[in-house]
Amino acid sequence: MLSVAHRQPMPTELDDATLRRAVQGEADAARRLVEVYQDRVFALVSRMLSGRGRATIEDIAQDTFLAVFRQLATFDVRGSAKVSTWILTIAARRAIDEVRKQRPVLLAEPDRERAGEGRADDRAHRRELALAIEAALRDLSPELRAAFLLREYHGLDYAEIAHALGIDLGTVKSRLSRARAGLRERLAEVKP
C-alpha cells in the first residue's frame, strides 16, 4: 500500500486510450473519467450554486456526468477542445439552468462582532473576506459568474470560455470585464 506521500498526482486530462474505452462503455474507463474530472466539476458547480445546499450541488454534478456519458461518443478527440473544457462546459450550463429556475438564496452575512473581535486573527479576516467574495460572486448574473469562474478558478482561456458558453470571444471579454468591475465594486465595501 502506498503512503499519501508516494501517491501519483491525478492527471489533468484523461489519456486517449482510456477515453476511447469510456466511449465504448467500459466500466473501469468510465470510473477513471469521473475520478479525473469530478473535483473540477464539483468545484465549479459548488461555486456557481453556492448556498443552494449540498444535495442540489451533488445532483447537478451527477447530472453533468450523466450528460457527459450520454454525449461522450460525440466528443471530437481530434478537435481543439480538451475533455476538461468540454466537461466543464456541460457543468456550467447545468449550473446556469439551475440558477435560472430557482429563487435566489440569501447568503448569511458574516458575524460582524466575531470578525471585529478577531481582526488581529488572520484566519477571521480571511474567513470574512472569503464570505464577502462568495457574496459578491452570488450577486453576479449566472452568465457573468460562469465566465469569471471558468477563467479565474479553472484557468480556461478566452477561446475555451467562448466555446464552453456558446458565445463570441468579444462577449467573453465583456462578461469578464463586467464581472471584475462588479466584484471590485462589491468588495470595496469590505476593504476600501
C-alpha angles and dihedrals in degrees: 000000000000120000119233090257092059100046118119114247115251110262116245093226134030113249117249095247093054090045091053090049090050090052088054089054100252107164097216092051092047090051090050091051090054092046093053097048107026097091093052093045092048092046093051094045091045092053094045093047098036110163095017094107133261093264092058092046092050091047092053092045090050091046088052092057092045088055090046092055092044091052101032094105089059094056110111107224089189092053126098096253119094118227089246091055091049093049093046088050090058091045093049093049092048090050093048090051090051093049091050094052098046130068114250115272116221117234116231108247116241113265098260096195094052091045091048093053093047100044088119087055108085093205092058090050092049090049091052091048092048090052090049092051090048091050092047091051090051091054091060118092114257090254094053092043092051093051092046095047094046090052104038103030102030101031098231115161121235095264091051091050090049090052093044094052098034094239136119124268092250090055090052090053091047093048092048091049092049092045093051092046091050092048092047091051094048095043092049085071089061099043117007 
